Amino acid sequence: MSDPALHRIGVFSRAAWGVGALGVMVAAFFVVPQVALVDGALHVDPGQGLVADRVYPYYEEDPVRLELVDGRLSGDERGGWLPFPADSEPLAFRMTHEHDDYVNVFQTADAASFELGQDRPENLEALWDPDDVVYATPALTDGRLWFSAGTESWDLVAEPVESTPLVDGAANGSGDALLSYRGDALSARFSHSGPGFLRVTLYAPELEYAADPAVNDVDDFSTRASWRAPGTVLFRIESTGGEWSVDVDE
């Protein structure tokens, strides 16, 4: 084989190796958890930002206990946890003003079985600005809500959520609605008939990234959606036409 051919093969091999190595590094950045030494302890980033910029309180030996005062919840860069008993009302959290960074809201459905420094609570959602809302619903067991923020101070408002309870685990109607169910069921069937779309967003204990719709379809259909922990579940119904029904699998 001629020297020019060998040279071209060598150049191609080095380029392919470089592209492959770059791909591995990019994939590792998104897949492998980031770790950092913070205050003398090794922390693992759960995927919501550089862990060195914020404290995840459930990895701390003595996390700050927060208190809800007149519907307001405030804290600092240490974050903290809020008791969320089984008999609590569902709460809607919002920022009271613009912050320098987002605030993560996590949930532990069963506080008694949760091990600090070992277990990771489920990430409900993040608050980025005053227009964002995070819904937290209680489990059938006493739990905790966790808050992590990369800012020196943060201030949230927590409002009880008004909803229409299901009767015997079922409801039907048309148009928009916010329904609620409390019990040990972990799934429900959603049906729609007639022209138009039906979108259903679930808010349930430990349901991660709850802003994603569980149901989003058009015209005639029937489908089932599920959640991971029993307790209070909110069903946000959005419909442009037709009739819908909800039947919890009790």
Secondary structure, DSSP 4 states (H G I P E B T S, - for coil): --HHHHHHHHHHHHHHHHHHHHHHHHHHHHHSPPEEEETTEEEE--SSS-GGGS--GGGSSSPPBP--BTTEEEEETT-EEEEE-TTPPPEEEEESS--SS-EEEEEES-GGG--TTT---EEEEEE-STT--EEE--BSS-EEEEEEESSSEEEEEEEEPP-EEPBTTEEEESS-EEEEEEES--EEEEEEESSSEEEEEEE-TT-TTTTSEEEEEESSEEEEEE-SS-EEEEEEEEESSSEEEEEE--
